[in-house]
Amino acid sequence: MRKEDKNMKMNMLDLYSDYLISSFGATTATGLAKLLKGDINHDEVTQWLAHKERTSAEFWVKVKPYVRKIESEEGVLIIDDSIEEKPYTDENAQICWHYDHSKDRQVKGINFLTSLYSNQDIAIPVGYQLITKTEYYVNKKTGKTNRRSEKGKNEYFRELVAQAMKNQIQFRYLLNDNWFASSENMRFIKGEQNKDFIMPLKDNRKIALRQEDKAQGRYVKLEAVNLEENDKKEIYLEGVEFPLSLIKQVFVNEDDSIGVLYLVTSDLTITYKQITTIYRKRWKVEEYHKSLKQNVSLSKSPTKTVDSQANHFFASLWGYVKLEVLKLNSKLNHFALKSKLYIKALQQSYLEWQSLKPF
């Protein structure tokens, strides 16, 4: 075996993730083999994908050098989940029906949680969890047999926090949406991990305005509290022993309706403006989800088994990291980089056609 062939086999992750970045259609083992003109064959790609599922711990080993270069105490850790819909893929424990809280309905696809480390303009995933539903139960309302995961998403959320702490990732605040703003998560982050958080609260959460009220169980719903915008109030949330700072943001939606966002933080020292400025960094996870789905072929693989689907996800994640690192050097965002590849592909296609056209 030639040395270059051996290196190629050893770097299948790089070959496959480069293929995912370069592709604009379905990504298959046959497609990669044809692209590389037989330097690897279809079976080698298939075997690599079918290998035992690669893990979040393995991914951390890959990204650790890049995180260490950009991390600082000003960084934030963002944890969120998303679903990549796969309506036409055969159902299994991983590609199955999940509740999408952004759409308020069940969708079929792959559900994943990510811990995303962000500092300044770069955001790198440092851990993830694919939701697999391996248990069956009978829905009492419908009488139908459904799937469920052996753990809830909030438990996986705490595991991702613990993983980041174990890996000694430097960050000042943990950010998430209201889906993960449970009292148990707050106690875990502040009480057990000694980290501060900024989270939104639904307006039906119960709070006490004084420690005496909390001690006597006198709580009121958040929506009933008179809080002006730009004000900050110290409150006690039901189920949380330590005080929190509460603020209210008022904004105008695209349809001209008025929206309200309540934010709480365990850091009592920061101002209203600091809270809102820091929480805006959570938007990085939305950019990450969008790029992962559109720029690194997350949804474009016909893989059918749990292991091959998980390994395709792993490679897509690695492709995202490549784009993020290149973004720093090129000053182009992921979509601009992908557009550049598309134009190059069109140019090559046009030149090829000029050599083939009959008249």
SERO-4910 file (N, C-alpha, C, O; in steps of 0.05 Angstrom, whole numbers):
BEGIN
 pado doro    nc1    nc2    nc3   cac1   cac2   cac3    cc1    cc2    cc3    oc1    oc2    oc3
  Met    A     17    -24      0      0      0      0     17     25      0     36     28     16
  Arg    A     11     44    -18     26     69    -19     22     85      7      1     83     19
  Lys    A     43    100     14     41    117     38     17    136     37      3    139     57
  Glu    A     13    148     14     -9    167     12    -36    154     14    -55    165     25
  Asp    A    -38    128      4    -63    113      8    -68    107     37    -91    109     46
  Lys    A    -47    100     51    -50     94     80    -59    118     95    -76    116    113
  Asn    A    -47    141     89    -55    166    102    -84    173     96    -98    183    114
  Met    A    -92    168     72   -119    174     64   -139    157     81   -159    168     90
  Lys    A   -133    132     84   -150    115    100   -151    124    129   -172    122    142
  Met    A   -128    133    139   -127    141    167   -142    167    172   -151    172    194
  Asn    A   -145    183    151   -158    209    154   -185    210    141   -193    230    129
  Met    A   -200    188    144   -227    187    132   -245    208    142   -262    219    128
  Leu    A   -242    216    168   -259    237    179   -255    263    164   -274    277    157
  Asp    A   -230    270    158   -224    294    143   -234    292    114   -245    311    104
  Leu    A   -230    269    102   -240    266     74   -270    268     73   -281    282     56
  Tyr    A   -284    255     92   -313    255     91   -324    282     98   -344    291     86
  Ser    A   -313    295    118   -323    322    126   -317    343    104   -334    361    100
  Asp    A   -294    340     90   -289    358     67   -310    353     45   -319    372     33
  Tyr    A   -317    328     42   -338    321     22   -365    334     30   -379    344     13
  Leu    A   -371    333     56   -397    345     65   -397    375     60   -418    387     53
  Ile    A   -374    388     64   -373    417     60   -375    423     30   -388    443     22
  Ser    A   -362    407     13   -361    413    -15   -386    405    -30   -391    415    -52
  Ser    A   -403    388    -18   -426    378    -33   -449    397    -33   -453    413    -14
  Phe    A   -465    395    -54   -490    411    -56   -514    393    -61   -536    403    -66
  Gly    A   -510    368    -59   -532    349    -62   -530    327    -41   -517    330    -20
  Ala    A   -542    304    -48   -541    281    -30   -512    272    -26   -496    272    -45
  Thr    A   -505    264     -2   -477    255      4   -478    225      9   -490    216     28
  Thr    A   -464    210     -8   -465    181     -6   -436    170     -7   -418    184    -15
  Ala    A   -433    145      1   -407    132      0   -398    130    -29   -375    134    -36
  Thr    A   -417    124    -47   -410    122    -76   -402    149    -86   -383    151   -102
  Gly    A   -415    170    -77   -408    197    -86   -380    205    -79   -366    217    -95
  Leu    A   -372    199    -54   -345    205    -45   -324    189    -61   -304    199    -68
  Ala    A   -330    163    -65   -312    146    -80   -308    157   -108   -285    157   -119
  Lys    A   -329    166   -121   -327    177   -148   -312    203   -148   -296    208   -166
  Leu    A   -316    219   -128   -303    245   -126   -273    241   -124   -257    257   -136
  Leu    A   -264    221   -110   -235    216   -106   -224    197   -127   -202    187   -125
  Lys    A   -240    191   -148   -231    176   -171   -219    149   -164   -199    141   -176
  Gly    A   -231    136   -145   -223    109   -138   -200    106   -118   -192     84   -112
  Asp    A   -190    129   -108   -169    127    -87   -180    113    -62   -164    100    -48
  Ile    A   -205    115    -57   -219     99    -37   -244     87    -51   -253     98    -70
  Asn    A   -254     66    -40   -278     54    -52   -302     57    -34   -300     65    -11
  His    A   -325     51    -46   -350     53    -32   -351     38     -6   -360     48     14
  Asp    A   -340     14     -6   -341     -3     18   -325      9     41   -333      7     64
  Glu    A   -303     22     35   -286     34     56   -301     57     70   -300     60     94
  Val    A   -316     73     54   -331     94     66   -354     83     82   -360     92    105
  Thr    A   -368     63     72   -390     51     86   -381     38    112   -394     41    133
  Gln    A   -358     25    112   -347     12    136   -340     33    157   -344     30    181
  Trp    A   -329     56    148   -322     77    166   -347     89    179   -347     94    204
  Leu    A   -368     93    164   -393    103    175   -406     83    194   -419     91    213
  Ala    A   -403     58    188   -416     37    204   -400     30    229   -410     14    245
  His    A   -377     42    233   -361     37    256   -377     44    281   -396     60    280
  Lys    A   -369     33    304   -382     40    329   -385     70    332   -366     85    326
  Glu    A   -408     79    342   -414    107    344   -392    123    358   -384    117    380
  Arg    A   -383    144    344   -363    162    357   -377    180    377   -401    186    374
  Thr    A   -363    188    398   -376    201    421   -369    230    424   -351    241    411
  Ser    A   -383    243    442   -378    271    449   -350    273    461   -336    293    456
  Ala    A   -341    254    476   -314    254    488   -293    254    466   -272    268    468
  Glu    A   -297    238    445   -279    237    423   -278    263    408   -257    272    398
  Phe    A   -301    276    406   -303    301    392   -287    323    407   -274    340    395
  Trp    A   -289    322    434   -274    341    450   -244    339    444   -230    359    443
  Val    A   -234    315    441   -205    311    435   -198    325    409   -176    337    407
  Lys    A   -216    324    390   -211    337    364   -211    368    366   -194    381    354
  Val    A   -230    379    381   -233    408    381   -217    422    404   -213    446    403
  Lys    A   -207    406    423   -193    418    446   -171    438    438   -169    459    450
  Pro    A   -153    431    419   -132    450    412   -143    477    402   -131    498    408
  Tyr    A   -165    477    388   -176    502    377   -190    518    400   -188    543    400
  Val    A   -203    504    418   -215    518    441   -194    531    458   -198    554    467
  Arg    A   -173    517    464   -152    527    481   -139    553    469   -130    570    484
  Lys    A   -140    556    443   -128    580    431   -146    604    434   -136    627    434
  Ile    A   -172    600    436   -190    623    436   -205    628    462   -219    648    465
  Glu    A   -203    609    482   -218    612    506   -207    634    524   -184    640    524
  Ser    A   -225    645    541   -218    664    562   -240    664    582   -261    652    578
  Glu    A   -236    678    604   -256    679    625   -281    695    617   -301    694    630
  Glu    A   -279    709    594   -302    724    584   -319    707    566   -340    716    556
  Gly    A   -311    682    561   -327    665    543   -353    657    556   -357    659    581
  Val    A   -372    647    540   -397    637    550   -402    609    539   -392    602    517
  Leu    A   -416    593    554   -424    566    545   -454    567    540   -470    574    558
  Ile    A   -461    560    516   -490    560    507   -499    532    503   -486    517    488
  Ile    A   -521    524    515   -531    497    511   -560    499    500   -577    513    511
  Asp    A   -564    485    478   -591    486    465   -594    460    450   -575    445    444
  Asp    A   -619    454    443   -625    431    426   -638    439    400   -649    462    398
  Ser    A   -637    422    381   -650    427    355   -657    400    343   -648    379    352
  Ile    A   -674    401    323   -682    377    308   -677    381    279   -686    401    267
  Glu    A   -663    362    267   -660    362    238   -681    342    227   -679    318    232
  Glu    A   -701    353    214   -723    336    205   -714    317    183   -700    324    164
  Lys    A   -723    292    186   -717    271    166   -743    255    161   -745    232    169
  Pro    A   -762    268    148   -789    256    145   -789    230    128   -808    214    131
  Tyr    A   -770    226    111   -771    203     92   -751    181    100   -750    161     85
  Thr    A   -737    184    122   -718    164    131   -733    143    148   -750    151    164
  Asp    A   -726    118    145   -739     97    161   -734    103    191   -712    111    199
  Glu    A   -755     98    207   -753    104    235   -735     84    250   -736     60    244
  Asn    A   -720     94    269   -705     77    288   -704     92    314   -718    111    319
  Ala    A   -687     83    332   -686     95    359   -676    124    358   -681    139    377
  Gln    A   -662    132    337   -651    159    335   -667    177    316   -673    199    323
  Ile    A   -673    166    292   -690    181    274   -719    173    280   -729    152    271
  Cys    A   -732    188    297   -759    182    306   -773    208    312   -765    229    304
  Trp    A   -796    205    325   -812    229    331   -804    243    356   -801    230    377
  His    A   -799    269    354   -790    285    377   -808    310    378   -817    320    358
  Tyr    A   -812    319    402   -828    344    405   -810    368    400   -790    371    412
  Asp    A   -819    384    381   -804    409    374   -818    432    388   -840    441    379
  His    A   -806    443    409   -819    464    425   -820    490    409   -837    507    416
  Ser    A   -804    494    389   -805    518    373   -829    518    354   -839    539    346
  Lys    A   -839    493    347   -862    490    329   -886    480    344   -908    480    333
  Asp    A   -883    472    369   -904    462    386   -918    438    373   -943    436    373
  Arg    A   -902    420    363   -913    395    351   -891    374    349   -868    380    352
  Gln    A   -899    350    343   -881    328    340   -870    328    311   -885    332    292
  Val    A   -844    324    308   -832    322    281   -814    298    281   -803    289    302
  Lys    A   -810    286    257   -793    263    254   -765    272    245   -762    286    226
  Gly    A   -745    263    260   -718    271    253   -698    263    275   -703    246    292
  Ile    A   -675    276    274   -654    271    294   -653    295    313   -650    318    304
  Asn    A   -655    290    338   -656    310    359   -629    310    373   -620    290    383
  Phe    A   -617    334    375   -590    335    387   -588    360    405   -599    381    399
  Leu    A   -573    356    426   -565    378    444   -536    384    439   -520    366    435
  Thr    A   -529    410    440   -501    418    437   -493    437    459   -508    455    466
  Ser    A   -469    434    469   -456    455    486   -437    470    467   -418    458    457
  Leu    A   -442    495    463   -427    512    445   -412    533    460   -423    548    475
  Tyr    A   -385    532    456   -368    552    470   -365    576    452   -357    573    428
  Ser    A   -370    600    462   -368    624    446   -351    645    460   -355    651    484
  Asn    A   -332    656    446   -315    677    456   -310    696    433   -299    689    412
  Gln    A   -318    721    437   -316    741    416   -332    732    391   -357    728    394
  Asp    A   -319    729    368   -335    723    344   -334    694    336   -344    687    314
  Ile    A   -323    677    352   -321    648    345   -337    631    363   -339    637    387
  Ala    A   -349    610    352   -366    592    368   -359    563    360   -362    556    337
  Ile    A   -350    547    379   -342    520    373   -357    500    391   -358    504    416
  Pro    A   -370    480    379   -383    460    396   -362    444    412   -342    435    401
  Val    A   -368    441    438   -349    427    455   -361    401    467   -348    387    482
  Gly    A   -386    396    461   -399    372    470   -426    370    457   -438    390    449
  Tyr    A   -437    345    456   -463    342    444   -476    316    454   -462    299    466
  Gln    A   -502    314    450   -516    290    458   -538    285    437   -555    302    433
  Leu    A   -537    262    424   -559    254    406   -580    240    423   -574    222    439
  Ile    A   -605    247    419   -627    235    434   -635    209    421   -645    209    398
  Thr    A   -632    187    435   -641    162    425   -664    151    443   -662    152    467
  Lys    A   -685    142    430   -708    133    445   -709    103    443   -720     91    424
  Thr    A   -698     90    463   -696     61    463   -717     47    480   -719     22    479
  Glu    A   -733     62    494   -754     50    511   -782     54    498   -786     73    484
  Tyr    A   -799     35    503   -827     36    493   -846     39    516   -842     27    538
  Tyr    A   -868     53    511   -889     55    531   -915     60    517   -916     68    494
  Val    A   -937     55    531   -964     58    520   -975     85    529   -977     90    553
  Asn    A   -981    102    509   -994    128    515  -1022    123    526  -1039    112    512
  Lys    A  -1027    132    551  -1053    127    563  -1076    141    549  -1098    132    549
  Lys    A  -1070    164    536  -1091    179    523  -1099    166    496  -1123    164    490
  Thr    A  -1079    158    481  -1084    147    454  -1084    117    452  -1095    106    434
  Gly    A  -1072    104    472  -1070     75    472  -1048     65    453  -1045     41    449
  Lys    A  -1033     83    441  -1012     76    422   -986     71    436   -980     83    457
  Thr    A   -969     54    424   -942     50    435   -923     71    424   -921     74    399
  Asn    A   -910     85    441   -891    106    433   -863    100    444   -859     82    460
  Arg    A   -844    115    433   -816    113    442   -810    135    462   -823    156    462
  Arg    A   -790    130    479   -780    151    497   -750    145    503   -741    122    502
  Ser    A   -736    166    510   -708    164    518   -706    155    547   -724    161    563
  Glu    A   -685    141    554   -681    132    581   -675    156    600   -678    153    624
  Lys    A   -667    179    588   -662    203    604   -677    226    592   -682    227    567
  Gly    A   -684    246    608   -697    270    598   -676    290    588   -652    287    595
  Lys    A   -684    309    572   -666    329    561   -652    345    583   -629    353    579
  Asn    A   -666    351    604   -653    367    626   -631    351    639   -611    364    648
  Glu    A   -633    325    641   -611    309    652   -587    310    633   -564    312    642
  Tyr    A   -593    308    607   -571    310    588   -558    338    588   -534    341    585
  Phe    A   -575    358    593   -565    385    596   -544    387    618   -523    399    614
  Arg    A   -551    376    641   -533    377    664   -507    361    658   -485    368    667
  Glu    A   -510    339    644   -486    323    636   -467    339    618   -443    337    621
  Leu    A   -478    355    600   -462    372    583   -447    394    599   -424    401    593
  Val    A   -461    405    618   -449    425    636   -425    412    651   -403    422    652
  Ala    A   -431    388    662   -410    374    677   -386    367    660   -364    368    669
  Gln    A   -392    359    635   -370    352    616   -353    377    611   -328    375    611
  Ala    A   -365    400    607   -350    425    603   -333    432    627   -310    441    624
  Met    A   -343    427    651   -328    433    675   -305    413    678   -283    421    685
  Lys    A   -310    388    672   -289    367    674   -266    374    654   -243    369    660
  Asn    A   -273    384    631   -253    391    611   -241    419    616   -224    428    600
  Gln    A   -248    431    638   -236    456    647   -238    478    626   -218    493    621
  Ile    A   -261    480    613   -266    501    594   -272    527    608   -288    528    626
  Gln    A   -258    548    601   -262    574    614   -287    588    603   -289    593    579
  Phe    A   -305    594    621   -328    610    614   -340    624    638   -337    614    661
  Arg    A   -352    647    633   -362    663    656   -392    657    661   -400    655    684
  Tyr    A   -407    654    639   -436    650    642   -445    627    625   -434    622    604
  Leu    A   -466    614    635   -480    593    619   -506    605    610   -521    617    625
  Leu    A   -512    602    584   -536    614    572   -553    591    560   -542    572    549
  Asn    A   -579    594    562   -597    575    549   -625    587    546   -629    610    556
  Asp    A   -643    574    533   -670    584    531   -688    574    554   -678    560    571
  Asn    A   -713    582    554   -730    576    577   -737    546    579   -747    537    599
  Trp    A   -732    530    557   -737    502    558   -720    488    579   -728    468    591
  Phe    A   -696    500    584   -677    488    603   -675    505    629   -656    501    645
  Ala    A   -693    523    633   -692    541    656   -706    529    680   -722    543    693
  Ser    A   -701    504    686   -714    491    709   -699    499    735   -676    506    734
  Ser    A   -713    497    757   -701    502    783   -678    483    788   -657    491    799
  Glu    A   -682    458    780   -661    438    784   -635    445    769   -613    442    780
  Asn    A   -638    454    744   -615    462    729   -601    486    741   -576    487    742
  Met    A   -616    505    752   -604    528    765   -589    520    790   -566    530    794
  Arg    A   -600    503    805   -586    493    829   -561    478    822   -540    481    836
  Phe    A   -562    463    801   -539    448    792   -516    467    783   -493    463    791
  Ile    A   -523    486    767   -502    504    756   -489    521    778   -465    523    780
  Lys    A   -506    534    793   -495    552    814   -487    538    839   -465    543    850
  Gly    A   -503    519    848   -498    506    874   -476    485    872   -459    483    890
  Glu    A   -477    469    851   -458    446    849   -433    453    832   -411    443    838
  Gln    A   -437    469    811   -414    475    793   -402    503    798   -381    510    787
  Asn    A   -415    519    815   -405    545    822   -401    563    798   -381    578    796
  Lys    A   -420    562    779   -420    579    755   -445    595    755   -465    588    766
  Asp    A   -443    618    742   -467    636    739   -481    631    713   -469    622    693
  Phe    A   -506    637    712   -523    633    688   -540    658    683   -545    674    701
  Ile    A   -549    660    658   -570    679    651   -590    663    635   -584    650    614
  Met    A   -616    663    644   -636    647    631   -662    663    629   -668    680    646
  Pro    A   -679    657    609   -706    669    608   -725    652    625   -722    628    628
  Leu    A   -746    666    634   -767    652    650   -794    656    636   -799    678    625
  Lys    A   -811    636    637   -838    639    628   -853    656    649   -847    655    673
  Asp    A   -873    670    640   -887    689    658   -905    676    679   -916    690    696
  Asn    A   -908    649    677   -924    635    698   -907    624    720   -917    611    739
  Arg    A   -880    628    719   -863    619    741   -870    635    767   -877    658    765
  Lys    A   -866    621    790   -873    634    815   -848    645    829   -828    631    831
  Ile    A   -851    669    839   -828    682    852   -837    695    878   -861    701    882
  Ala    A   -818    699    896   -823    715    921   -805    739    919   -782    738    910
  Leu    A   -816    762    928   -801    787    926   -783    792    950   -766    810    950
  Arg    A   -787    777    972   -770    779    996   -764    751   1006   -779    732   1001
  Gln    A   -742    749   1021   -734    724   1032   -755    714   1052   -760    690   1055
  Glu    A   -767    734   1067   -788    726   1086   -812    714   1072   -824    694   1082
  Asp    A   -820    725   1049   -842    713   1034   -836    685   1025   -853    667   1025
  Lys    A   -811    681   1016   -803    654   1007   -804    635   1030   -814    612   1027
  Ala    A   -795    643   1054   -795    625   1077   -823    617   1085   -827    595   1095
  Gln    A   -842    634   1080   -870    628   1087   -886    618   1063   -910    614   1065
  Gly    A   -873    613   1040   -886    602   1017   -905    621   1003   -923    612    989
  Arg    A   -900    647   1006   -917    667    993   -905    674    966   -887    691    964
  Tyr    A   -914    661    945   -904    666    918   -926    679    900   -950    675    905
  Val    A   -917    694    881   -936    705    861   -925    698    833   -902    692    830
  Lys    A   -943    698    813   -934    692    786   -918    716    776   -924    739    782
  Leu    A   -898    709    760   -880    730    749   -896    752    734   -888    775    736
  Glu    A   -916    744    719   -931    763    703   -946    784    721   -953    805    711
  Ala    A   -950    778    747   -964    796    764   -945    817    777   -955    835    791
  Val    A   -919    814    773   -900    832    786   -897    858    770   -894    857    746
  Asn    A   -898    880    784   -895    906    771   -865    912    767   -852    920    787
  Leu    A   -856    909    743   -827    913    738   -824    929    712   -833    921    691
  Glu    A   -812    952    715   -808    970    692   -784    961    676   -765    949    687
  Glu    A   -785    966    650   -762    960    633   -738    977    643   -742   1000    652
  Asn    A   -714    966    641   -689    978    651   -686    975    681   -664    983    692
  Asp    A   -706    965    695   -703    960    724   -692    933    729   -694    915    712
  Lys    A   -679    929    752   -669    903    760   -679    898    789   -677    915    806
  Lys    A   -691    874    794   -702    868    820   -691    842    830   -688    823    815
  Glu    A   -684    841    856   -675    816    868   -699    800    876   -717    810    890
  Ile    A   -700    775    868   -724    759    873   -715    731    882   -691    724    881
  Tyr    A   -734    715    891   -730    687    898   -749    670    882   -773    673    884
  Leu    A   -737    652    866   -753    635    849   -761    609    864   -745    598    879
  Glu    A   -786    601    861   -794    576    875   -776    553    867   -772    548    843
  Gly    A   -766    539    887   -749    516    882   -719    523    881   -703    505    877
  Val    A   -713    548    883   -685    557    883   -678    571    909   -692    590    916
  Glu    A   -657    562    923   -652    572    949   -639    600    949   -643    616    967
  Phe    A   -623    606    929   -608    631    928   -623    652    912   -639    646    895
  Pro    A   -617    678    918   -631    700    904   -621    702    875   -599    694    868
  Leu    A   -638    714    859   -632    719    830   -639    748    824   -655    761    837
  Ser    A   -626    759    804   -632    785    793   -651    781    770   -646    765    752
  Leu    A   -673    797    770   -694    794    749   -695    821    733   -695    842    745
  Ile    A   -697    818    707   -702    842    690   -724    835    670   -731    812    666
  Lys    A   -736    856    658   -756    852    637   -749    868    613   -744    892    614
  Gln    A   -748    855    590   -744    868    565   -770    870    550   -785    850    548
  Val    A   -776    893    538   -800    896    522   -790    903    493   -773    920    489
  Phe    A   -802    889    474   -793    893    446   -817    890    427   -838    879    435
  Val    A   -814    900    403   -835    899    383   -829    877    363   -807    876    352
  Asn    A   -848    858    360   -844    836    341   -848    845    312   -856    868    307
  Glu    A   -842    827    293   -844    834    265   -873    841    257   -878    857    239
  Asp    A   -893    829    271   -921    835    265   -931    859    281   -956    863    283
  Asp    A   -913    874    293   -919    898    309   -932    893    336   -940    911    350
  Ser    A   -933    867    344   -943    861    370   -920    865    391   -897    866    383
  Ile    A   -928    869    416   -908    874    437   -900    848    450   -917    832    458
  Gly    A   -874    844    452   -864    820    465   -850    827    491   -839    849    494
  Val    A   -850    808    510   -837    812    536   -818    788    541   -826    765    537
  Leu    A   -794    794    549   -775    773    556   -765    778    585   -754    799    590
  Tyr    A   -770    759    602   -760    760    630   -734    745    631   -732    722    622
  Leu    A   -713    757    642   -687    744    645   -679    744    674   -683    764    688
  Val    A   -668    722    683   -657    721    711   -628    712    709   -620    698    691
  Thr    A   -612    721    728   -584    714    730   -577    708    759   -588    720    777
  Ser    A   -559    690    763   -549    684    790   -527    704    798   -519    703    822
  Asp    A   -518    720    780   -498    741    786   -512    767    794   -523    780    777
  Leu    A   -512    773    819   -527    796    829   -512    822    825   -522    844    830
  Thr    A   -487    821    815   -470    845    812   -473    859    786   -464    882    783
  Ile    A   -484    846    765   -484    858    739   -509    875    734   -530    870    747
  Thr    A   -507    893    715   -529    913    710   -548    902    690   -544    881    677
  Tyr    A   -570    916    687   -590    910    666   -577    908    639   -581    889    624
  Lys    A   -561    928    632   -548    929    605   -529    905    602   -528    893    580
  Gln    A   -514    899    622   -496    876    621   -511    850    617   -502    833    601
  Ile    A   -533    847    631   -549    822    628   -559    819    599   -556    798    587
  Thr    A   -570    840    588   -581    838    561   -559    835    540   -563    820    521
  Thr    A   -537    848    544   -515    846    525   -503    818    525   -498    807    504
  Ile    A   -499    807    549   -488    779    550   -508    759    539   -500    741    525
  Tyr    A   -534    762    545   -553    742    536   -556    743    505   -563    723    493
  Arg    A   -551    766    493   -552    767    464   -532    748    451   -535    740    427
  Lys    A   -511    740    465   -492    722    454   -504    694    449   -492    678    435
  Arg    A   -527    689    462   -540    663    457   -548    659    428   -552    637    419
  Trp    A   -550    681    413   -558    680    385   -537    663    369   -544    652    348
  Lys    A   -513    661    379   -492    645    366   -502    616    361   -494    604    341
  Val    A   -518    605    379   -526    578    376   -546    575    354   -548    554    341
  Glu    A   -562    596    348   -580    596    326   -565    596    300   -572    582    281
  Glu    A   -544    612    299   -526    613    275   -513    585    270   -511    576    248
  Tyr    A   -505    573    292   -493    547    291   -512    526    280   -505    511    262
  His    A   -537    525    290   -557    507    281   -562    510    251   -563    491    236
  Lys    A   -564    535    242   -570    541    214   -547    532    196   -552    520    175
  Ser    A   -523    538    204   -500    530    188   -496    499    187   -490    488    166
  Leu    A   -500    487    210   -497    457    212   -517    444    193   -510    424    180
  Lys    A   -540    454    190   -561    442    174   -558    449    144   -565    433    127
  Gln    A   -547    472    138   -546    481    110   -519    480     97   -517    478     72
  Asn    A   -497    481    112   -471    483    100   -454    459    102   -434    457     87
  Val    A   -461    439    119   -444    415    121   -460    390    118   -454    369    130
  Ser    A   -481    392    103   -496    368     93   -507    350    115   -508    326    112
  Leu    A   -516    362    137   -526    346    159   -550    329    151   -553    306    159
  Ser    A   -567    341    134   -592    327    127   -590    311    101   -610    299     93
  Lys    A   -566    311     88   -565    301     61   -553    273     59   -544    264     37
  Ser    A   -553    258     81   -542    231     80   -564    211     82   -583    213     98
  Pro    A   -563    190     64   -583    169     65   -577    146     85   -588    124     83
  Thr    A   -559    151    104   -551    130    123   -576    120    137   -595    135    142
  Lys    A   -576     94    144   -600     81    155   -597     70    183   -617     66    196
  Thr    A   -573     65    192   -569     54    219   -563     76    239   -554     97    232
  Val    A   -567     70    265   -561     89    286   -532     97    286   -525    120    288
  Asp    A   -514     77    283   -485     83    284   -477    100    260   -463    120    264
  Ser    A   -486     93    236   -478    109    212   -490    137    213   -477    156    204
  Gln    A   -514    140    223   -526    167    226   -511    183    247   -507    207    243
  Ala    A   -503    171    269   -488    185    289   -460    193    279   -451    215    286
  Asn    A   -448    176    264   -421    183    254   -422    204    232   -404    220    229
  His    A   -444    204    216   -448    226    197   -452    252    212   -441    273    203
  Phe    A   -467    252    234   -470    276    251   -443    285    261   -437    309    260
  Phe    A   -427    267    271   -400    273    281   -383    287    259   -370    307    264
  Ala    A   -384    277    235   -369    288    213   -380    316    205   -365    334    199
  Ser    A   -406    319    206   -418    345    200   -409    366    220   -404    389    213
  Leu    A   -408    357    245   -399    375    267   -370    384    262   -363    407    266
  Trp    A   -354    364    254   -326    370    248   -324    389    224   -306    407    223
  Gly    A   -341    386    204   -342    404    182   -349    432    190   -337    451    180
  Tyr    A   -368    434    209   -375    461    219   -350    474    232   -346    498    228
  Val    A   -335    459    248   -311    470    261   -291    480    240   -279    501    243
  Lys    A   -288    465    219   -270    474    197   -278    501    186   -262    518    182
  Leu    A   -304    504    181   -314    529    170   -310    552    190   -304    574    183
  Glu    A   -314    546    216   -312    566    236   -283    576    239   -278    600    242
  Val    A   -264    557    238   -236    565    239   -228    580    214   -213    600    216
  Leu    A   -237    571    191   -231    586    166   -244    614    166   -232    632    154
  Lys    A   -266    617    179   -279    643    181   -261    664    193   -260    687    184
  Leu    A   -246    656    213   -228    674    226   -206    683    207   -198    707    208
  Asn    A   -196    665    191   -174    672    173   -183    687    148   -169    704    138
  Ser    A   -206    680    138   -216    691    113   -233    716    116   -237    731     97
  Lys    A   -244    719    141   -263    741    146   -289    738    131   -304    757    127
  Leu    A   -295    713    122   -320    707    109   -336    688    126   -325    669    138
  Asn    A   -363    693    128   -379    675    144   -384    649    129   -376    646    106
  His    A   -397    630    142   -400    603    131   -415    604    105   -408    589     86
  Phe    A   -436    620    103   -452    621     79   -436    634     56   -440    626     33
  Ala    A   -420    654     62   -403    666     41   -382    646     31   -376    645      7
  Leu    A   -371    630     49   -352    610     42   -365    588     24   -354    580      4
  Lys    A   -389    580     32   -403    560     16   -411    571    -11   -409    557    -31
  Ser    A   -418    596    -12   -425    609    -38   -401    610    -56   -403    606    -80
  Lys    A   -378    615    -44   -353    615    -60   -347    588    -72   -339    587    -96
  Leu    A   -352    567    -57   -349    540    -68   -369    535    -91   -362    522   -111
  Tyr    A   -393    544    -87   -414    540   -107   -407    554   -133   -411    542   -155
  Ile    A   -397    578   -132   -389    593   -156   -367    578   -170   -367    576   -195
  Lys    A   -347    569   -155   -325    553   -167   -335    528   -180   -326    521   -202
  Ala    A   -354    515   -168   -365    490   -180   -380    497   -205   -378    482   -225
  Leu    A   -395    519   -206   -410    527   -230   -390    534   -252   -394    526   -275
  Gln    A   -369    548   -246   -349    555   -266   -336    530   -278   -333    528   -302
  Gln    A   -329    511   -261   -318    486   -271   -337    470   -288   -330    459   -309
  Ser    A   -363    470   -280   -383    456   -295   -387    469   -322   -391    456   -342
  Tyr    A   -387    496   -322   -391    511   -348   -368    504   -367   -373    500   -391
  Leu    A   -343    504   -357   -320    498   -374   -322    470   -385   -315    465   -408
  Glu    A   -330    451   -368   -333    423   -377   -354    421   -399   -350    407   -419
  Trp    A   -376    436   -395   -397    435   -416   -387    447   -442   -394    437   -464
  Gln    A   -370    468   -441   -359    479   -466   -343    459   -482   -342    460   -506
  Ser    A   -330    441   -467   -314    421   -481   -331    397   -491   -322    381   -508
  Leu    A   -356    396   -482   -373    373   -490   -395    380   -509   -405    363   -523
  Lys    A   -404    405   -509   -428    412   -524   -425    406   -554   -404    409   -565
  Pro    A   -447    397   -566   -446    387   -594   -444    409   -615   -435    404   -637
  Phe    A   -453    433   -608   -452    455   -629   -452    482   -614   -451    503   -627
***
